[in-house]
Amino acid sequence: MTTAHPPARTPALRAALLSLLLASAAWPALAADTSAAEQLARWNAAAGASGNVERGRIFFAGQHGNDLSCASCHQAPPTRDGKHASTGRRIAPLAPAFNPQAFTETAKVDKWFRRNCKDVLARECTPAEKSDLMAYLVSLKP
């Protein structure tokens, strides 16, 4: 009767396994592809002008033809946890100085701007509105 032995690990196989392990450990860091400052610059460029903090604050707090505003879920000011208006789900602070994960993934920024603007405005936000909102959010400091 023979006993099964594990296959011998060659140095090349060990190196490949170590590379795979290190790459998978770094995966979460790869998700952060942007910052709030980069998003502000992006929307400023798209709008052709710098965002205005006061317009952003007014837009954030205001209702735009329906019962919802940005503040309905994100709180005013958005420096603490919010709560989704219909589901009650916790929403992390939106202001980047109070939430290091805010505005760190371009795909999520685009997704949530599209979804939330449609909820609040019944349309997508313009680049100028996004620029003003980002200017306001970036201006909030502890």
Secondary structure per residue as TSV (DSSP state, phi and psi in degrees):
chain	resnum	aa	ss	phi	psi
A	1	M	-	360.0	135.2
A	2	T	-	-104.3	151.5
A	3	T	-	-103.4	137.3
A	4	A	-	-76.5	129.6
A	5	H	-	-110.4	143.0
A	6	P	-	-63.6	148.6
A	7	P	-	-62.7	145.5
A	8	A	-	-67.6	138.3
A	9	R	-	-95.6	118.6
A	10	T	-	-82.6	160.4
A	11	P	H	-56.7	-35.8
A	12	A	H	-66.8	-40.6
A	13	L	H	-66.3	-42.7
A	14	R	H	-59.7	-43.4
A	15	A	H	-63.9	-41.0
A	16	A	H	-65.0	-43.7
A	17	L	H	-63.9	-41.6
A	18	L	H	-63.9	-41.8
A	19	S	H	-61.6	-43.1
A	20	L	H	-63.3	-42.9
A	21	L	H	-62.8	-45.7
A	22	L	H	-65.5	-39.6
A	23	A	H	-65.1	-40.8
A	24	S	H	-69.9	-31.3
A	25	A	H	-69.3	-30.2
A	26	A	H	-84.9	-9.0
A	27	W	H	-52.7	-47.7
A	28	P	H	-59.1	-33.5
A	29	A	H	-67.9	-26.3
A	30	L	H	-72.1	-21.4
A	31	A	H	-66.9	-32.9
A	32	A	-	-77.9	98.7
A	33	D	-	-109.9	4.4
A	34	T	-	-156.4	-178.4
A	35	S	-	-141.3	168.4
A	36	A	H	-60.7	-40.3
A	37	A	H	-63.5	-40.2
A	38	E	H	-67.5	-37.5
A	39	Q	H	-66.0	-40.4
A	40	L	H	-60.1	-46.6
A	41	A	H	-61.9	-39.5
A	42	R	H	-59.9	-47.8
A	43	W	H	-76.0	-30.6
A	44	N	H	-60.3	-45.8
A	45	A	H	-63.5	-43.1
A	46	A	H	-64.9	-34.4
A	47	A	H	-81.8	-20.0
A	48	G	T	77.2	15.6
A	49	A	S	-161.4	158.9
A	50	S	-	-72.8	144.2
A	51	G	-	-65.4	149.9
A	52	N	-	-108.6	119.4
A	53	V	H	-58.0	-47.3
A	54	E	H	-65.8	-41.9
A	55	R	H	-62.6	-38.7
A	56	G	H	-63.8	-41.3
A	57	R	H	-63.9	-45.4
A	58	I	H	-64.0	-43.9
A	59	F	H	-61.0	-45.2
A	60	F	H	-60.6	-43.2
A	61	A	H	-84.0	-20.6
A	62	G	S	-83.6	155.8
A	63	Q	-	-95.2	144.2
A	64	H	-	-123.6	57.3
A	65	G	S	92.8	1.9
A	66	N	S	-144.9	-171.7
A	67	D	S	-80.1	-10.1
A	68	L	-	-100.8	148.0
A	69	S	-	-132.1	172.1
A	70	C	T	-57.6	-39.8
A	71	A	H	-67.9	-17.5
A	72	S	H	-56.6	-36.4
A	73	C	H	-109.8	-33.4
A	74	H	H	-94.1	-2.3
A	75	Q	-	72.1	156.7
A	76	A	S	-129.2	117.4
A	77	P	S	-73.5	158.7
A	78	P	S	-81.6	52.2
A	79	T	S	-106.6	2.3
A	80	R	S	-137.4	172.5
A	81	D	-	-56.8	141.5
A	82	G	E	-109.5	-176.5
A	83	K	E	-144.1	127.8
A	84	H	-	-57.3	132.0
A	85	A	T	-60.7	-34.9
A	86	S	T	-104.7	-33.2
A	87	T	T	-93.7	-20.6
A	88	G	-	77.7	2.2
A	89	R	-	-65.9	140.9
A	90	R	E	-64.6	138.8
A	91	I	E	-124.0	124.9
A	92	A	-	-63.0	156.4
A	93	P	-	-52.6	140.9
A	94	L	S	-86.6	-29.5
A	95	A	S	-67.8	124.4
A	96	P	G	-57.2	-32.6
A	97	A	G	-67.7	-16.4
A	98	F	G	-109.6	-3.3
A	99	N	-	-151.0	99.7
A	100	P	T	-62.3	-16.7
A	101	Q	T	-87.0	-11.3
A	102	A	T	-66.2	130.8
A	103	F	T	62.7	38.4
A	104	T	-	-106.0	-5.5
A	105	E	-	-131.5	115.0
A	106	T	H	-55.8	-42.8
A	107	A	H	-60.7	-41.0
A	108	K	H	-70.4	-38.6
A	109	V	H	-58.2	-48.7
A	110	D	H	-63.4	-44.2
A	111	K	H	-59.5	-49.2
A	112	W	H	-75.0	-34.2
A	113	F	H	-60.4	-48.0
A	114	R	H	-60.0	-50.0
A	115	R	H	-67.2	-48.8
A	116	N	H	-70.5	-37.5
A	117	C	H	-63.3	-39.4
A	118	K	H	-65.1	-35.6
A	119	D	H	-67.2	-43.5
A	120	V	H	-83.7	-39.6
A	121	L	H	-107.5	-13.1
A	122	A	S	65.4	25.6
A	123	R	S	-165.1	170.7
A	124	E	-	-75.6	150.2
A	125	C	-	-70.5	150.2
A	126	T	-	-78.8	161.6
A	127	P	H	-56.3	-37.2
A	128	A	H	-65.4	-40.1
A	129	E	H	-65.4	-41.4
A	130	K	H	-64.6	-40.7
A	131	S	H	-61.9	-45.5
A	132	D	H	-63.7	-44.1
A	133	L	H	-61.3	-45.4
A	134	M	H	-63.3	-40.8
A	135	A	H	-59.9	-43.8
A	136	Y	H	-63.2	-49.3
A	137	L	H	-63.6	-40.8
A	138	V	H	-68.5	-26.6
A	139	S	H	-73.5	-18.8
A	140	L	-	-77.1	123.0
A	141	K	-	-127.3	153.3
A	142	P	-	-65.0	360.0
